[in-house]
Amino acid sequence: MNFQDEKTISNRIKILIKNMFSNREDGWAKSAEMNKGGPKTKVEIQQEVEKKYKDEQAARDRNQGGGGRYGDRKDGYNNRDNNNRDRRDGGRNNDGYNDGGGRRNTENRYQKKDTQGGTYGKGGRENRNERDNRDRRQSVKEAPKIIELDDEEMAAQLKKNFEEYAAQGVEDHEEEVEDTKPEDKKFDLSIYDKLKSENGKTGPTIFFNLLCKVFDEEMQKVDLHFDGYMSQIISQKKLQSKDFSEGLSKFVQFMPEIVLDLPQIHAYCFKFVIRPLQKKGLLKMRFIKWSVDPKDKPAEVDPDDYVFDQTNSYYQLMALILKDFKNDPTVEVSWADTFIQYEKELNGPATSKEKFEKIEDPDDLWPAITAEIGEKDAKVIIPLLKGDMAAAKKAAA
């Protein structure tokens, strides 16, 4: 069954249906494996849920735990301090004289308060509660309690913050404020500080979730206001260069999932994220990781989860990046320079080779890239993306 010309069915449903037909052609082997042993009882399901909860709780406890070698070292320092104090105090008798003779310490000379209310009197140190002293020395500042927040809720909060910025921009435009752009005003971005301090979120994770949610908006709103919103984030230093590169890396790796609902996500990513950040000098392409690191991949994949791993969006995005580099209006760039950029900065040959077998409908992909970047550039860039450097150099000559 061919769904290519069917406009009323979403890409996600098309792929699920294709997967079902493929499963049927294999004699429902996947379904048989999933249903091996028959349906689970309520008790088994409850046990699985409880085990998962306990494992997650144990992982959180390990992450928040203290101690280790620094705790042991601190005890060593305390013991050393106590020994030194014993030697100092042991050198004087109760009358304030040194055991080996010497001048007596007068009461007024050493009569002073310490932080616990103790005194030095008649040359001897007042006995204090040793347990309280030890507790005071060994006490450490407790880490603030992290409030759990799932990614979906975080993304919703970030989207709401952008919507508020866009609404403010519209209001300012309607009021025709002279000599003042919406992005020139300091917009409230305290949500970023809250996510970090209260919820323990990192900059790359925040940026990734922002990108995943913001393109669900009306694209006209994104087109008008997202650049200004990003300028606010940069000027207020809510995110740094490393946050952008790592968050964007995760986003491009996740594009096969997003493209099912947003077929033009590669174009949005380039236009609203990559190009503006490059112009501001906040993004170096060599720091982008186009593929998931093997050590970050889950050891086991739930058989109920279908993996969307088609790589068409990667090739479409890479074509836009190469075209933009070659046609930079501010400097003359040769095709030889473009080849070097592709090899050194973008790690193109290795990544394209890895992703090539995951292309879906290549007969549709290459014409779509040609229509998007123009036939002139496509004659060189498409062979490059296919791994045929000789054909790319010949077309560029």
Order of alpha helices (4+ residues) and beta strands (2+ residues): alpha-alpha-alpha-alpha-alpha-beta-beta-alpha-alpha-alpha-alpha-alpha-alpha-alpha-alpha-alpha-alpha-alpha-alpha-alpha-alpha
